Amino acid sequence: MALAFDEFGRPFIILKEQEQKTRLRGLDAQKANIASGKAVARILRTSLGPKGMDKMLQSPDGDVTITNDGATILEQMDVDNQIAKLMVELSRSQDYEIGDGTTGVVVMAGALLEQAERLLERGIHPIRIAEGYELASRIAVDHLEHIAQKFDFGETNLEPLIQTCMTTLSSKIVNRCKRSLAEIAVKAVVAVADLGRRDVNLDLIKVEGKVGGKLEDTELVYGIIVDKDMSHPQMPKQIEDAKIAILTCPFEPPKPKTKHKVDIDTVEKFQTLRLQEQKYFDDMVQKCKDVGATLVICQWGFDDEANHLLMHRNLPAVRWVGGVELELIAIATGGRIVPRFQELTPEKLGKAGLVREKSFGTTKDRMLYIEHCANSRAVTIFIRGGNKMIIEETKRSIHDALCVARNLIRNNSIVYGGGSAEISCSVAVETAADKYPGVEQYAIRAFADALDAVPMALAENSGLQPIETLSAVKSQQIKENNPYCGIDCNDIGTNDMREQNVFETLIGKQQQILLATQVVKMILKIDDVISPLDY
């Protein structure tokens, strides 16, 4: 793009390869952007809440994903439009920061865009709308602080954490086992949490899945599960009080780095070479035995000769264990990862109370359980399920539950779910709108209407009359001055979310409102779109 002037000094813009580009300006550009943002929100709207529908996505190479997790749906979708990509990133940033509420944040942004479109048609300047939205989002966030409640929990009283995780899991495929999965997620987070510093390192929680069994067989293992078995079928399947050597060096004779060639022309030379090689293996195995190791876990493979020797010397071994798993094993057992046999010392060995190999069903699948570790701050959630898709979706659901438990440990404030927080904020924003004399007042009111989109979608997805249900709950909130009334999605018979035990984290809800407002402001400020033509 270049700026030029004609003979009268009037500026005009020259576009490079203009015939190959399309250009939208002003109101047309804003409306086109809003339309693409709304289209993305419309896709996710039906998967909001406990009665939300799932989406089935097929990747180009034929992999099928069935999920109702907003971030996953948008991640898997092939999106071309730049504004739609912004919505995808919005969902992703909610997922990275909070881990839950990825669908709600996109539905919220879509509703804000829809309201903005109406205001634009009335001739209100987009900047004034954006400023009004900014003011309204601050009012809503402050109001959330006001209606939030603190949750007290300790290592003995985990019920509040479990109830909040159950709210997250109730909108997933796994909701029939939500109680047991929520308990597993909370116990895992508490096991690795530093409650003094209010910090949780989720990297210490490994989520492993195996097709077979049923969802109810999902278990929490205080230790590490590795999808490997002993390198030789005759090695012992159970080792108690194991001392583990964790190696990143292979059981092989050293190879020179330069190119080399060995000429063997007599049997004696061959025998000498073979004996030399055997001595290498002997020394390696002996070094492991000398430091007192009763199990060797190696990142690389080892050939049959070494395997045979290890078996004869009664030294069980596991090979081809990945780097991440090695690190977790080292953290759990208190061992050190050793890069050379010469550096092996007794202090570098990890300790575990029990190492056992477990086989599943009629298949030959085996996995290695490393339990009762010296440092139990690394745990594994082991998921079972009827097929691969169920296991993948359960992993995503567990991830959301882990994030919710982590957020509650960081900040133990909660708001009530079921759309009650949004309706309460909507009423507060609507009331505050009258205090602002400018055009922003319209935008603040529009923000209040947009907040109603979440409870409306919840009612719609639950098969209720959306407008009727929303207006009934709203009037109940105002009449009783009770900000905890929400949509009764599960037909329990009460609108009070305290009785239904439907909770959400305060920071998650605040983040939703702030992120959605930021993205909508960015979209509203775009008034010129220059894009290449589609061939």
Solvent accessible surface area in square Angstrom, and as a share of the most:
residue,aa,sasa,rsa
1,M,139,0.62
2,A,56,0.43
3,L,115,0.57
4,A,26,0.20
5,F,126,0.53
6,D,41,0.21
7,E,146,0.66
8,F,149,0.62
9,G,48,0.46
10,R,143,0.52
11,P,84,0.53
12,F,96,0.40
13,I,80,0.41
14,I,84,0.43
15,L,19,0.10
16,K,151,0.64
17,E,96,0.43
18,Q,106,0.47
19,E,128,0.58
20,Q,73,0.32
21,K,71,0.30
22,T,60,0.35
23,R,77,0.28
24,L,75,0.37
25,R,153,0.56
26,G,31,0.30
27,L,83,0.41
28,D,90,0.47
29,A,0,0.00
30,Q,9,0.04
31,K,63,0.27
32,A,41,0.32
33,N,9,0.04
34,I,1,0.00
35,A,53,0.41
36,S,18,0.12
37,G,0,0.00
38,K,36,0.15
39,A,42,0.33
40,V,6,0.03
41,A,9,0.07
42,R,145,0.53
43,I,68,0.35
44,L,0,0.00
45,R,65,0.24
46,T,59,0.34
47,S,3,0.02
48,L,20,0.10
49,G,13,0.13
50,P,36,0.23
51,K,93,0.39
52,G,15,0.15
53,M,127,0.57
54,D,60,0.31
55,K,44,0.19
56,M,138,0.62
57,L,30,0.15
58,Q,134,0.59
59,S,30,0.19
60,P,148,0.93
61,D,116,0.60
62,G,37,0.36
63,D,88,0.45
64,V,46,0.27
65,T,18,0.10
66,I,51,0.26
67,T,0,0.00
68,N,8,0.04
69,D,11,0.06
70,G,0,0.00
71,A,7,0.06
72,T,16,0.10
73,I,1,0.00
74,L,2,0.01
75,E,97,0.43
76,Q,82,0.37
77,M,46,0.20
78,D,142,0.74
79,V,24,0.14
80,D,121,0.63
81,N,71,0.37
82,Q,124,0.55
83,I,12,0.06
84,A,7,0.05
85,K,79,0.33
86,L,38,0.19
87,M,0,0.00
88,V,14,0.08
89,E,92,0.41
90,L,3,0.02
91,S,1,0.00
92,R,76,0.28
93,S,44,0.28
94,Q,0,0.00
95,D,29,0.15
96,Y,164,0.62
97,E,98,0.44
98,I,9,0.05
99,G,0,0.00
100,D,35,0.18
101,G,19,0.18
102,T,5,0.03
103,T,13,0.07
104,G,6,0.05
105,V,0,0.00
106,V,0,0.00
107,V,5,0.03
108,M,4,0.02
109,A,0,0.00
110,G,4,0.04
111,A,12,0.09
112,L,0,0.00
113,L,0,0.00
114,E,72,0.32
115,Q,25,0.11
116,A,0,0.00
117,E,33,0.15
118,R,136,0.49
119,L,8,0.04
120,L,7,0.04
121,E,109,0.49
122,R,162,0.59
123,G,66,0.64
124,I,25,0.12
125,H,107,0.48
126,P,22,0.14
127,I,65,0.33
128,R,91,0.33
129,I,0,0.00
130,A,1,0.01
131,E,79,0.35
132,G,0,0.00
133,Y,0,0.00
134,E,45,0.20
135,L,46,0.23
136,A,0,0.00
137,S,1,0.00
138,R,133,0.49
139,I,34,0.17
140,A,0,0.00
141,V,23,0.13
142,D,95,0.49
143,H,36,0.16
144,L,1,0.00
145,E,101,0.45
146,H,146,0.65
147,I,13,0.07
148,A,23,0.18
149,Q,64,0.29
150,K,142,0.60
151,F,32,0.13
152,D,114,0.59
153,F,43,0.18
154,G,28,0.26
155,E,121,0.54
156,T,141,0.82
157,N,73,0.37
158,L,29,0.15
159,E,67,0.30
160,P,19,0.12
161,L,1,0.00
162,I,13,0.07
163,Q,30,0.13
164,T,1,0.00
165,C,0,0.00
166,M,34,0.15
167,T,25,0.15
168,T,11,0.06
169,L,0,0.00
170,S,16,0.10
171,S,29,0.18
172,K,18,0.08
173,I,57,0.29
174,V,1,0.00
175,N,62,0.32
176,R,164,0.60
177,C,10,0.06
178,K,59,0.25
179,R,96,0.35
180,S,53,0.34
181,L,1,0.01
182,A,0,0.00
183,E,49,0.22
184,I,20,0.10
185,A,0,0.00
186,V,0,0.00
187,K,93,0.39
188,A,0,0.00
189,V,0,0.00
190,V,27,0.15
191,A,28,0.22
192,V,0,0.00
193,A,13,0.10
194,D,42,0.22
195,L,60,0.30
196,G,77,0.74
197,R,172,0.63
198,R,113,0.41
199,D,46,0.24
200,V,7,0.04
201,N,70,0.36
202,L,36,0.18
203,D,113,0.59
204,L,18,0.09
205,I,13,0.07
206,K,26,0.11
207,V,43,0.25
208,E,29,0.13
209,G,19,0.18
210,K,28,0.12
211,V,84,0.49
212,G,24,0.23
213,G,50,0.48
214,K,116,0.49
215,L,8,0.04
216,E,94,0.42
217,D,61,0.32
218,T,13,0.07
219,E,59,0.26
220,L,30,0.15
221,V,6,0.03
222,Y,104,0.40
223,G,1,0.01
224,I,0,0.00
225,I,0,0.00
226,V,1,0.01
227,D,66,0.34
228,K,65,0.28
229,D,58,0.30
230,M,10,0.04
231,S,14,0.09
232,H,34,0.15
233,P,108,0.68
234,Q,133,0.59
235,M,7,0.03
236,P,67,0.42
237,K,83,0.35
238,Q,102,0.45
239,I,19,0.10
240,E,118,0.53
241,D,114,0.59
242,A,0,0.00
243,K,87,0.37
244,I,0,0.00
245,A,0,0.00
246,I,0,0.00
247,L,0,0.00
248,T,35,0.20
249,C,14,0.09
250,P,51,0.32
251,F,0,0.00
252,E,59,0.26
253,P,31,0.19
254,P,88,0.56
255,K,151,0.64
256,P,78,0.49
257,K,210,0.89
258,T,104,0.60
259,K,205,0.87
260,H,114,0.51
261,K,175,0.74
262,V,97,0.55
263,D,111,0.57
264,I,71,0.36
265,D,110,0.57
266,T,63,0.36
267,V,107,0.62
268,E,123,0.55
269,K,101,0.43
270,F,109,0.45
271,Q,89,0.39
272,T,88,0.51
273,L,81,0.40
274,R,112,0.41
275,L,110,0.55
276,Q,91,0.40
277,E,76,0.34
278,Q,58,0.26
279,K,117,0.49
280,Y,80,0.31
281,F,1,0.00
282,D,45,0.23
283,D,59,0.31
284,M,20,0.09
285,V,0,0.00
286,Q,78,0.35
287,K,75,0.32
288,C,0,0.00
289,K,76,0.32
290,D,103,0.54
291,V,23,0.13
292,G,35,0.33
293,A,6,0.04
294,T,57,0.33
295,L,0,0.00
296,V,0,0.00
297,I,1,0.01
298,C,0,0.00
299,Q,48,0.21
300,W,115,0.40
301,G,7,0.07
302,F,8,0.03
303,D,64,0.33
304,D,113,0.59
305,E,61,0.28
306,A,0,0.00
307,N,12,0.06
308,H,98,0.44
309,L,24,0.12
310,L,0,0.00
311,M,40,0.18
312,H,115,0.51
313,R,73,0.27
314,N,119,0.61
315,L,2,0.01
316,P,7,0.05
317,A,0,0.00
318,V,1,0.00
319,R,65,0.24
320,W,145,0.51
321,V,1,0.01
322,G,36,0.35
323,G,31,0.30
324,V,113,0.65
325,E,32,0.15
326,L,2,0.01
327,E,100,0.45
328,L,12,0.06
329,I,0,0.00
330,A,12,0.09
331,I,73,0.37
332,A,0,0.00
333,T,2,0.01
334,G,50,0.48
335,G,9,0.09
336,R,150,0.55
337,I,65,0.33
338,V,1,0.00
339,P,67,0.42
340,R,140,0.51
341,F,17,0.07
342,Q,135,0.60
343,E,59,0.26
344,L,14,0.07
345,T,49,0.29
346,P,75,0.47
347,E,137,0.62
348,K,49,0.21
349,L,6,0.03
350,G,0,0.00
351,K,103,0.44
352,A,5,0.04
353,G,23,0.22
354,L,29,0.15
355,V,0,0.00
356,R,64,0.23
357,E,25,0.11
358,K,72,0.30
359,S,68,0.44
360,F,15,0.06
361,G,80,0.77
362,T,144,0.84
363,T,82,0.48
364,K,171,0.73
365,D,64,0.33
366,R,90,0.33
367,M,0,0.00
368,L,1,0.00
369,Y,0,0.00
370,I,0,0.00
371,E,26,0.12
372,H,128,0.57
373,C,15,0.09
374,A,74,0.57
375,N,53,0.27
376,S,58,0.38
377,R,97,0.35
378,A,0,0.00
379,V,0,0.00
380,T,0,0.00
381,I,0,0.00
382,F,3,0.01
383,I,0,0.00
384,R,28,0.10
385,G,1,0.01
386,G,60,0.58
387,N,70,0.36
388,K,136,0.57
389,M,71,0.32
390,I,49,0.25
391,I,8,0.04
392,E,65,0.29
393,E,1,0.01
394,T,0,0.00
395,K,61,0.26
396,R,50,0.18
397,S,0,0.00
398,I,0,0.00
399,H,78,0.35
400,D,4,0.02
401,A,0,0.00
402,L,8,0.04
403,C,4,0.03
404,V,5,0.03
405,A,0,0.00
406,R,31,0.11
407,N,2,0.01
408,L,0,0.00
409,I,2,0.01
410,R,107,0.39
411,N,45,0.23
412,N,16,0.08
413,S,7,0.04
414,I,0,0.00
415,V,0,0.00
416,Y,15,0.06
417,G,1,0.01
418,G,13,0.13
419,G,3,0.03
420,S,0,0.00
421,A,2,0.01
422,E,8,0.03
423,I,0,0.00
424,S,7,0.05
425,C,0,0.00
426,S,1,0.00
427,V,38,0.22
428,A,22,0.17
429,V,0,0.00
430,E,65,0.29
431,T,89,0.52
432,A,14,0.11
433,A,0,0.00
434,D,94,0.49
435,K,158,0.67
436,Y,65,0.25
437,P,133,0.84
438,G,31,0.29
439,V,54,0.31
440,E,25,0.11
441,Q,38,0.17
442,Y,102,0.39
443,A,2,0.01
444,I,0,0.00
445,R,78,0.29
446,A,6,0.05
447,F,0,0.00
448,A,0,0.00
449,D,69,0.36
450,A,0,0.00
451,L,0,0.00
452,D,13,0.07
453,A,13,0.10
454,V,11,0.06
455,P,0,0.00
456,M,53,0.24
457,A,0,0.00
458,L,14,0.07
459,A,0,0.00
460,E,86,0.39
461,N,33,0.17
462,S,22,0.14
463,G,70,0.67
464,L,54,0.27
465,Q,122,0.54
466,P,33,0.21
467,I,128,0.65
468,E,123,0.55
469,T,29,0.17
470,L,14,0.07
471,S,64,0.41
472,A,58,0.45
473,V,2,0.01
474,K,48,0.20
475,S,53,0.34
476,Q,52,0.23
477,Q,10,0.04
478,I,108,0.55
479,K,169,0.71
480,E,98,0.44
481,N,132,0.68
482,N,21,0.11
483,P,31,0.19
484,Y,27,0.10
485,C,1,0.00
486,G,0,0.00
487,I,2,0.01
488,D,20,0.11
489,C,12,0.07
490,N,64,0.33
491,D,116,0.60
492,I,104,0.53
493,G,71,0.69
494,T,34,0.20
495,N,42,0.22
496,D,21,0.11
497,M,1,0.01
498,R,104,0.38
499,E,123,0.55
500,Q,27,0.12
501,N,61,0.31
502,V,31,0.18
503,F,12,0.05
504,E,50,0.22
505,T,9,0.05
506,L,5,0.03
507,I,48,0.24
508,G,8,0.08
509,K,11,0.05
510,Q,21,0.09
511,Q,44,0.20
512,Q,13,0.06
513,I,4,0.02
514,L,67,0.33
515,L,25,0.12
516,A,0,0.00
517,T,2,0.01
518,Q,108,0.48
519,V,18,0.10
520,V,0,0.00
521,K,48,0.20
522,M,104,0.46
523,I,1,0.00
524,L,1,0.00
525,K,113,0.48
526,I,53,0.27
527,D,77,0.40
528,D,54,0.28
529,V,43,0.25
530,I,55,0.28
531,S,41,0.26
532,P,101,0.64
533,L,71,0.35
534,D,142,0.74
535,Y,215,0.82
